[in-house]
Amino acid sequence: MGGLIISLFLGAVAGWLGSEIYKGHGLGLPGNIIVGIIGGVIGYWLLGKLGVSFGGGIFGYIITAAIGSIVLLFLINLISGRRS
């Protein structure tokens, strides 16, 4: 249970950080958690393909997930046709 809470918290932080950097539409806490968790998967896949790693700790996860979140937010805004 503790691991799930930590994952949700880190996902929220990464999603929030990604949305702050990208400056898209705010998604609120649930949206930030979802974007952060999916962004983590995208970030690890994308950075893995590029041979880039920020380490395995909390800081590395947040940076990797934030980069993935930025990519995800870009794609969401590209598909929906909106950008603020």
Biopython code that builds the backbone (N, CA, C, O; Angstrom):
import numpy as np
from Bio.PDB.StructureBuilder import StructureBuilder

atoms = [
    (1, "MET", "N", (0.822, -1.195, 0.000)),
    (1, "MET", "CA", (0.000, 0.000, 0.000)),
    (1, "MET", "C", (0.865, 1.257, 0.000)),
    (1, "MET", "O", (0.534, 2.245, -0.656)),
    (2, "GLY", "N", (1.979, 1.215, 0.742)),
    (2, "GLY", "CA", (2.863, 2.368, 0.805)),
    (2, "GLY", "C", (3.487, 2.677, -0.547)),
    (2, "GLY", "O", (3.673, 3.841, -0.902)),
    (3, "GLY", "N", (3.814, 1.611, -1.312)),
    (3, "GLY", "CA", (4.395, 1.805, -2.638)),
    (3, "GLY", "C", (3.420, 2.479, -3.589)),
    (3, "GLY", "O", (3.817, 3.300, -4.415)),
    (4, "LEU", "N", (2.151, 2.133, -3.472)),
    (4, "LEU", "CA", (1.130, 2.745, -4.319)),
    (4, "LEU", "C", (0.992, 4.229, -3.997)),
    (4, "LEU", "O", (0.882, 5.057, -4.901)),
    (5, "ILE", "N", (0.998, 4.559, -2.732)),
    (5, "ILE", "CA", (0.873, 5.963, -2.337)),
    (5, "ILE", "C", (2.080, 6.764, -2.813)),
    (5, "ILE", "O", (1.940, 7.890, -3.289)),
    (6, "ILE", "N", (3.259, 6.178, -2.682)),
    (6, "ILE", "CA", (4.473, 6.857, -3.157)),
    (6, "ILE", "C", (4.423, 7.040, -4.666)),
    (6, "ILE", "O", (4.782, 8.105, -5.168)),
    (7, "SER", "N", (3.982, 6.017, -5.398)),
    (7, "SER", "CA", (3.873, 6.134, -6.857)),
    (7, "SER", "C", (2.882, 7.222, -7.259)),
    (7, "SER", "O", (3.142, 7.991, -8.184)),
    (8, "LEU", "N", (1.753, 7.285, -6.568)),
    (8, "LEU", "CA", (0.763, 8.321, -6.868)),
    (8, "LEU", "C", (1.318, 9.708, -6.569)),
    (8, "LEU", "O", (1.114, 10.646, -7.340)),
    (9, "PHE", "N", (2.027, 9.834, -5.438)),
    (9, "PHE", "CA", (2.617, 11.120, -5.078)),
    (9, "PHE", "C", (3.674, 11.541, -6.096)),
    (9, "PHE", "O", (3.676, 12.684, -6.555)),
    (10, "LEU", "N", (4.566, 10.625, -6.448)),
    (10, "LEU", "CA", (5.608, 10.952, -7.428)),
    (10, "LEU", "C", (5.008, 11.244, -8.800)),
    (10, "LEU", "O", (5.496, 12.112, -9.524)),
    (11, "GLY", "N", (3.947, 10.516, -9.155)),
    (11, "GLY", "CA", (3.254, 10.792, -10.408)),
    (11, "GLY", "C", (2.635, 12.175, -10.413)),
    (11, "GLY", "O", (2.681, 12.881, -11.421)),
    (12, "ALA", "N", (2.051, 12.565, -9.276)),
    (12, "ALA", "CA", (1.454, 13.896, -9.173)),
    (12, "ALA", "C", (2.518, 14.979, -9.294)),
    (12, "ALA", "O", (2.318, 15.979, -9.985)),
    (13, "VAL", "N", (3.648, 14.780, -8.623)),
    (13, "VAL", "CA", (4.738, 15.760, -8.697)),
    (13, "VAL", "C", (5.265, 15.861, -10.119)),
    (13, "VAL", "O", (5.453, 16.960, -10.640)),
    (14, "ALA", "N", (5.503, 14.714, -10.749)),
    (14, "ALA", "CA", (6.026, 14.716, -12.118)),
    (14, "ALA", "C", (5.026, 15.333, -13.094)),
    (14, "ALA", "O", (5.415, 16.102, -13.973)),
    (15, "GLY", "N", (3.742, 15.002, -12.946)),
    (15, "GLY", "CA", (2.716, 15.580, -13.816)),
    (15, "GLY", "C", (2.586, 17.077, -13.627)),
    (15, "GLY", "O", (2.438, 17.822, -14.595)),
    (16, "TRP", "N", (2.641, 17.520, -12.370)),
    (16, "TRP", "CA", (2.575, 18.952, -12.088)),
    (16, "TRP", "C", (3.788, 19.659, -12.687)),
    (16, "TRP", "O", (3.649, 20.704, -13.321)),
    (17, "LEU", "N", (4.977, 19.089, -12.486)),
    (17, "LEU", "CA", (6.197, 19.692, -13.022)),
    (17, "LEU", "C", (6.144, 19.763, -14.544)),
    (17, "LEU", "O", (6.504, 20.780, -15.137)),
    (18, "GLY", "N", (5.694, 18.680, -15.173)),
    (18, "GLY", "CA", (5.564, 18.681, -16.627)),
    (18, "GLY", "C", (4.587, 19.730, -17.117)),
    (18, "GLY", "O", (4.842, 20.403, -18.115)),
    (19, "SER", "N", (3.458, 19.876, -16.413)),
    (19, "SER", "CA", (2.463, 20.875, -16.838)),
    (19, "SER", "C", (2.963, 22.293, -16.599)),
    (19, "SER", "O", (2.619, 23.200, -17.357)),
    (20, "GLU", "N", (3.768, 22.502, -15.559)),
    (20, "GLU", "CA", (4.337, 23.831, -15.309)),
    (20, "GLU", "C", (5.354, 24.197, -16.387)),
    (20, "GLU", "O", (5.406, 25.344, -16.830)),
    (21, "ILE", "N", (6.154, 23.234, -16.803)),
    (21, "ILE", "CA", (7.160, 23.491, -17.834)),
    (21, "ILE", "C", (6.498, 23.668, -19.193)),
    (21, "ILE", "O", (6.852, 24.571, -19.951)),
    (22, "TYR", "N", (5.533, 22.799, -19.497)),
    (22, "TYR", "CA", (4.884, 22.859, -20.811)),
    (22, "TYR", "C", (3.888, 24.004, -20.907)),
    (22, "TYR", "O", (3.671, 24.532, -21.997)),
    (23, "LYS", "N", (3.282, 24.396, -19.808)),
    (23, "LYS", "CA", (2.290, 25.475, -19.750)),
    (23, "LYS", "C", (1.050, 25.167, -20.593)),
    (23, "LYS", "O", (0.535, 26.035, -21.298)),
    (24, "GLY", "N", (0.585, 23.932, -20.510)),
    (24, "GLY", "CA", (-0.665, 23.582, -21.162)),
    (24, "GLY", "C", (-1.829, 23.889, -20.241)),
    (24, "GLY", "O", (-1.677, 24.633, -19.273)),
    (25, "HIS", "N", (-2.979, 23.327, -20.533)),
    (25, "HIS", "CA", (-4.144, 23.522, -19.672)),
    (25, "HIS", "C", (-3.966, 22.724, -18.392)),
    (25, "HIS", "O", (-3.450, 21.607, -18.422)),
    (26, "GLY", "N", (-4.386, 23.285, -17.273)),
    (26, "GLY", "CA", (-4.305, 22.590, -16.000)),
    (26, "GLY", "C", (-5.233, 21.387, -15.987)),
    (26, "GLY", "O", (-6.367, 21.459, -16.461)),
    (27, "LEU", "N", (-4.746, 20.287, -15.444)),
    (27, "LEU", "CA", (-5.541, 19.062, -15.409)),
    (27, "LEU", "C", (-6.013, 18.708, -14.015)),
    (27, "LEU", "O", (-6.753, 17.739, -13.844)),
    (28, "GLY", "N", (-5.602, 19.476, -13.010)),
    (28, "GLY", "CA", (-5.970, 19.179, -11.640)),
    (28, "GLY", "C", (-5.169, 18.008, -11.089)),
    (28, "GLY", "O", (-4.374, 17.401, -11.807)),
    (29, "LEU", "N", (-5.374, 17.696, -9.836)),
    (29, "LEU", "CA", (-4.609, 16.649, -9.174)),
    (29, "LEU", "C", (-4.785, 15.281, -9.829)),
    (29, "LEU", "O", (-3.781, 14.623, -10.102)),
    (30, "PRO", "N", (-6.019, 14.814, -10.098)),
    (30, "PRO", "CA", (-6.148, 13.499, -10.740)),
    (30, "PRO", "C", (-5.483, 13.459, -12.122)),
    (30, "PRO", "O", (-4.846, 12.469, -12.482)),
    (31, "GLY", "N", (-5.636, 14.526, -12.879)),
    (31, "GLY", "CA", (-5.009, 14.583, -14.201)),
    (31, "GLY", "C", (-3.501, 14.592, -14.112)),
    (31, "GLY", "O", (-2.827, 13.938, -14.907)),
    (32, "ASN", "N", (-2.956, 15.333, -13.144)),
    (32, "ASN", "CA", (-1.501, 15.359, -12.958)),
    (32, "ASN", "C", (-0.968, 13.988, -12.571)),
    (32, "ASN", "O", (0.094, 13.583, -13.044)),
    (33, "ILE", "N", (-1.685, 13.273, -11.721)),
    (33, "ILE", "CA", (-1.257, 11.931, -11.325)),
    (33, "ILE", "C", (-1.224, 11.011, -12.549)),
    (33, "ILE", "O", (-0.247, 10.295, -12.770)),
    (34, "ILE", "N", (-2.285, 11.038, -13.329)),
    (34, "ILE", "CA", (-2.359, 10.172, -14.507)),
    (34, "ILE", "C", (-1.280, 10.547, -15.519)),
    (34, "ILE", "O", (-0.586, 9.673, -16.040)),
    (35, "VAL", "N", (-1.136, 11.839, -15.799)),
    (35, "VAL", "CA", (-0.120, 12.294, -16.755)),
    (35, "VAL", "C", (1.280, 11.953, -16.244)),
    (35, "VAL", "O", (2.147, 11.559, -17.024)),
    (36, "GLY", "N", (1.503, 12.104, -14.935)),
    (36, "GLY", "CA", (2.811, 11.791, -14.367)),
    (36, "GLY", "C", (3.158, 10.318, -14.449)),
    (36, "GLY", "O", (4.294, 9.965, -14.766)),
    (37, "ILE", "N", (2.195, 9.454, -14.167)),
    (37, "ILE", "CA", (2.445, 8.013, -14.220)),
    (37, "ILE", "C", (2.653, 7.563, -15.659)),
    (37, "ILE", "O", (3.600, 6.830, -15.948)),
    (38, "ILE", "N", (1.789, 7.988, -16.554)),
    (38, "ILE", "CA", (1.968, 7.643, -17.974)),
    (38, "ILE", "C", (3.238, 8.290, -18.507)),
    (38, "ILE", "O", (3.958, 7.693, -19.308)),
    (39, "GLY", "N", (3.512, 9.516, -18.058)),
    (39, "GLY", "CA", (4.738, 10.200, -18.456)),
    (39, "GLY", "C", (5.980, 9.456, -18.011)),
    (39, "GLY", "O", (6.993, 9.466, -18.710)),
    (40, "GLY", "N", (5.917, 8.803, -16.844)),
    (40, "GLY", "CA", (7.030, 7.988, -16.381)),
    (40, "GLY", "C", (7.327, 6.847, -17.339)),
    (40, "GLY", "O", (8.485, 6.566, -17.649)),
    (41, "VAL", "N", (6.273, 6.195, -17.802)),
    (41, "VAL", "CA", (6.444, 5.101, -18.767)),
    (41, "VAL", "C", (7.019, 5.639, -20.072)),
    (41, "VAL", "O", (7.965, 5.072, -20.619)),
    (42, "ILE", "N", (6.450, 6.729, -20.566)),
    (42, "ILE", "CA", (6.933, 7.333, -21.810)),
    (42, "ILE", "C", (8.373, 7.804, -21.645)),
    (42, "ILE", "O", (9.204, 7.580, -22.525)),
    (43, "GLY", "N", (8.672, 8.452, -20.526)),
    (43, "GLY", "CA", (10.013, 8.967, -20.285)),
    (43, "GLY", "C", (11.056, 7.864, -20.243)),
    (43, "GLY", "O", (12.108, 7.980, -20.873)),
    (44, "TYR", "N", (10.773, 6.787, -19.501)),
    (44, "TYR", "CA", (11.726, 5.685, -19.436)),
    (44, "TYR", "C", (11.906, 5.027, -20.791)),
    (44, "TYR", "O", (13.024, 4.657, -21.151)),
    (45, "TRP", "N", (10.831, 4.874, -21.548)),
    (45, "TRP", "CA", (10.945, 4.269, -22.877)),
    (45, "TRP", "C", (11.751, 5.170, -23.808)),
    (45, "TRP", "O", (12.693, 4.718, -24.459)),
    (46, "LEU", "N", (11.374, 6.451, -23.868)),
    (46, "LEU", "CA", (12.008, 7.388, -24.787)),
    (46, "LEU", "C", (13.475, 7.619, -24.428)),
    (46, "LEU", "O", (14.345, 7.544, -25.295)),
    (47, "LEU", "N", (13.751, 7.899, -23.159)),
    (47, "LEU", "CA", (15.131, 8.150, -22.755)),
    (47, "LEU", "C", (15.970, 6.875, -22.853)),
    (47, "LEU", "O", (17.170, 6.944, -23.117)),
    (48, "GLY", "N", (15.350, 5.723, -22.644)),
    (48, "GLY", "CA", (16.050, 4.449, -22.824)),
    (48, "GLY", "C", (16.487, 4.255, -24.269)),
    (48, "GLY", "O", (17.592, 3.781, -24.534)),
    (49, "LYS", "N", (15.605, 4.626, -25.206)),
    (49, "LYS", "CA", (15.943, 4.540, -26.637)),
    (49, "LYS", "C", (17.084, 5.492, -26.990)),
    (49, "LYS", "O", (17.876, 5.208, -27.888)),
    (50, "LEU", "N", (17.166, 6.613, -26.289)),
    (50, "LEU", "CA", (18.216, 7.599, -26.543)),
    (50, "LEU", "C", (19.480, 7.314, -25.730)),
    (50, "LEU", "O", (20.493, 7.992, -25.903)),
    (51, "GLY", "N", (19.427, 6.321, -24.851)),
    (51, "GLY", "CA", (20.580, 5.976, -24.026)),
    (51, "GLY", "C", (20.841, 6.965, -22.898)),
    (51, "GLY", "O", (21.980, 7.108, -22.452)),
    (52, "VAL", "N", (19.793, 7.654, -22.428)),
    (52, "VAL", "CA", (19.921, 8.651, -21.374)),
    (52, "VAL", "C", (19.287, 8.108, -20.094)),
    (52, "VAL", "O", (18.214, 7.506, -20.138)),
    (53, "SER", "N", (19.943, 8.317, -18.963)),
    (53, "SER", "CA", (19.395, 7.902, -17.679)),
    (53, "SER", "C", (19.707, 8.958, -16.630)),
    (53, "SER", "O", (20.818, 9.487, -16.575)),
    (54, "PHE", "N", (18.726, 9.256, -15.809)),
    (54, "PHE", "CA", (18.906, 10.189, -14.706)),
    (54, "PHE", "C", (19.024, 9.460, -13.371)),
    (54, "PHE", "O", (18.914, 10.082, -12.314)),
    (55, "GLY", "N", (19.245, 8.163, -13.410)),
    (55, "GLY", "CA", (19.409, 7.366, -12.195)),
    (55, "GLY", "C", (18.118, 6.713, -11.779)),
    (55, "GLY", "O", (17.063, 6.937, -12.371)),
    (56, "GLY", "N", (18.220, 5.898, -10.745)),
    (56, "GLY", "CA", (17.065, 5.131, -10.307)),
    (56, "GLY", "C", (16.394, 5.661, -9.063)),
    (56, "GLY", "O", (15.422, 5.063, -8.601)),
    (57, "GLY", "N", (16.863, 6.748, -8.502)),
    (57, "GLY", "CA", (16.274, 7.288, -7.276)),
    (57, "GLY", "C", (15.028, 8.111, -7.556)),
    (57, "GLY", "O", (14.554, 8.203, -8.688)),
    (58, "ILE", "N", (14.518, 8.701, -6.497)),
    (58, "ILE", "CA", (13.307, 9.516, -6.592)),
    (58, "ILE", "C", (13.524, 10.698, -7.529)),
    (58, "ILE", "O", (12.665, 10.994, -8.360)),
    (59, "PHE", "N", (14.657, 11.372, -7.405)),
    (59, "PHE", "CA", (14.947, 12.522, -8.260)),
    (59, "PHE", "C", (14.998, 12.107, -9.732)),
    (59, "PHE", "O", (14.445, 12.787, -10.596)),
    (60, "GLY", "N", (15.663, 10.990, -10.005)),
    (60, "GLY", "CA", (15.743, 10.494, -11.380)),
    (60, "GLY", "C", (14.377, 10.153, -11.949)),
    (60, "GLY", "O", (14.088, 10.436, -13.112)),
    (61, "TYR", "N", (13.520, 9.529, -11.100)),
    (61, "TYR", "CA", (12.175, 9.193, -11.549)),
    (61, "TYR", "C", (11.374, 10.454, -11.870)),
    (61, "TYR", "O", (10.702, 10.522, -12.899)),
    (62, "ILE", "N", (11.447, 11.444, -10.994)),
    (62, "ILE", "CA", (10.659, 12.657, -11.203)),
    (62, "ILE", "C", (11.104, 13.372, -12.478)),
    (62, "ILE", "O", (10.260, 13.819, -13.255)),
    (63, "ILE", "N", (12.410, 13.487, -12.708)),
    (63, "ILE", "CA", (12.910, 14.150, -13.923)),
    (63, "ILE", "C", (12.501, 13.368, -15.168)),
    (63, "ILE", "O", (12.028, 13.951, -16.144)),
    (64, "THR", "N", (12.683, 12.044, -15.132)),
    (64, "THR", "CA", (12.315, 11.207, -16.278)),
    (64, "THR", "C", (10.818, 11.283, -16.546)),
    (64, "THR", "O", (10.401, 11.432, -17.695)),
    (65, "ALA", "N", (10.006, 11.181, -15.496)),
    (65, "ALA", "CA", (8.549, 11.241, -15.661)),
    (65, "ALA", "C", (8.098, 12.626, -16.101)),
    (65, "ALA", "O", (7.142, 12.743, -16.868)),
    (66, "ALA", "N", (8.762, 13.672, -15.632)),
    (66, "ALA", "CA", (8.404, 15.030, -16.060)),
    (66, "ALA", "C", (8.687, 15.212, -17.548)),
    (66, "ALA", "O", (7.898, 15.832, -18.262)),
    (67, "ILE", "N", (9.806, 14.673, -18.014)),
    (67, "ILE", "CA", (10.112, 14.748, -19.459)),
    (67, "ILE", "C", (9.060, 13.979, -20.245)),
    (67, "ILE", "O", (8.571, 14.461, -21.267)),
    (68, "GLY", "N", (8.710, 12.789, -19.777)),
    (68, "GLY", "CA", (7.649, 12.020, -20.426)),
    (68, "GLY", "C", (6.309, 12.743, -20.367)),
    (68, "GLY", "O", (5.523, 12.677, -21.312)),
    (69, "SER", "N", (6.049, 13.428, -19.267)),
    (69, "SER", "CA", (4.798, 14.187, -19.125)),
    (69, "SER", "C", (4.735, 15.334, -20.117)),
    (69, "SER", "O", (3.678, 15.621, -20.678)),
    (70, "ILE", "N", (5.867, 15.989, -20.333)),
    (70, "ILE", "CA", (5.916, 17.077, -21.318)),
    (70, "ILE", "C", (5.606, 16.537, -22.701)),
    (70, "ILE", "O", (4.847, 17.147, -23.454)),
    (71, "VAL", "N", (6.190, 15.389, -23.039)),
    (71, "VAL", "CA", (5.914, 14.761, -24.341)),
    (71, "VAL", "C", (4.431, 14.412, -24.440)),
    (71, "VAL", "O", (3.798, 14.673, -25.463)),
    (72, "LEU", "N", (3.875, 13.822, -23.377)),
    (72, "LEU", "CA", (2.458, 13.447, -23.378)),
    (72, "LEU", "C", (1.563, 14.674, -23.497)),
    (72, "LEU", "O", (0.608, 14.662, -24.274)),
    (73, "LEU", "N", (1.850, 15.731, -22.746)),
    (73, "LEU", "CA", (1.046, 16.957, -22.830)),
    (73, "LEU", "C", (1.141, 17.586, -24.214)),
    (73, "LEU", "O", (0.149, 18.106, -24.727)),
    (74, "PHE", "N", (2.316, 17.545, -24.818)),
    (74, "PHE", "CA", (2.469, 18.049, -26.182)),
    (74, "PHE", "C", (1.569, 17.270, -27.132)),
    (74, "PHE", "O", (0.875, 17.861, -27.959)),
    (75, "LEU", "N", (1.581, 15.945, -27.013)),
    (75, "LEU", "CA", (0.747, 15.119, -27.895)),
    (75, "LEU", "C", (-0.739, 15.349, -27.648)),
    (75, "LEU", "O", (-1.523, 15.405, -28.595)),
    (76, "ILE", "N", (-1.135, 15.482, -26.374)),
    (76, "ILE", "CA", (-2.544, 15.746, -26.053)),
    (76, "ILE", "C", (-2.981, 17.070, -26.670)),
    (76, "ILE", "O", (-4.047, 17.156, -27.281)),
    (77, "ASN", "N", (-2.156, 18.101, -26.508)),
    (77, "ASN", "CA", (-2.506, 19.411, -27.056)),
    (77, "ASN", "C", (-2.441, 19.431, -28.579)),
    (77, "ASN", "O", (-3.192, 20.167, -29.219)),
    (78, "LEU", "N", (-1.559, 18.637, -29.162)),
    (78, "LEU", "CA", (-1.466, 18.527, -30.613)),
    (78, "LEU", "C", (-2.735, 17.882, -31.176)),
    (78, "LEU", "O", (-3.294, 18.348, -32.168)),
    (79, "ILE", "N", (-3.171, 16.817, -30.533)),
    (79, "ILE", "CA", (-4.371, 16.105, -30.986)),
    (79, "ILE", "C", (-5.628, 16.941, -30.753)),
    (79, "ILE", "O", (-6.506, 17.011, -31.613)),
    (80, "SER", "N", (-5.706, 17.573, -29.579)),
    (80, "SER", "CA", (-6.907, 18.349, -29.283)),
    (80, "SER", "C", (-6.898, 19.731, -29.952)),
    (80, "SER", "O", (-7.930, 20.398, -30.016)),
    (81, "GLY", "N", (-5.750, 20.148, -30.440)),
    (81, "GLY", "CA", (-5.661, 21.419, -31.158)),
    (81, "GLY", "C", (-5.678, 22.646, -30.274)),
    (81, "GLY", "O", (-5.990, 23.741, -30.743)),
    (82, "ARG", "N", (-5.346, 22.485, -28.997)),
    (82, "ARG", "CA", (-5.348, 23.652, -28.115)),
    (82, "ARG", "C", (-3.996, 23.797, -27.444)),
    (82, "ARG", "O", (-3.310, 22.818, -27.150)),
    (83, "ARG", "N", (-3.639, 25.042, -27.215)),
    (83, "ARG", "CA", (-2.365, 25.380, -26.551)),
    (83, "ARG", "C", (-2.554, 26.746, -25.931)),
    (83, "ARG", "O", (-2.943, 27.692, -26.616)),
    (84, "SER", "N", (-2.283, 26.860, -24.641)),
    (84, "SER", "CA", (-2.449, 28.171, -23.997)),
    (84, "SER", "C", (-1.116, 28.819, -23.768)),
    (84, "SER", "O", (-1.051, 29.928, -23.236)),
]
sb = StructureBuilder()
sb.init_structure("model")
sb.init_model(0)
sb.init_chain("A")
sb.init_seg("    ")
for serial, (resi, resn, name, xyz) in enumerate(atoms, 1):
    if name == "N":
        sb.init_residue(resn, " ", resi, " ")
    sb.init_atom(name, np.array(xyz, "f"), 0.0, 1.0, " ", f" {name:<3s}", serial, name[0])
structure = sb.get_structure()
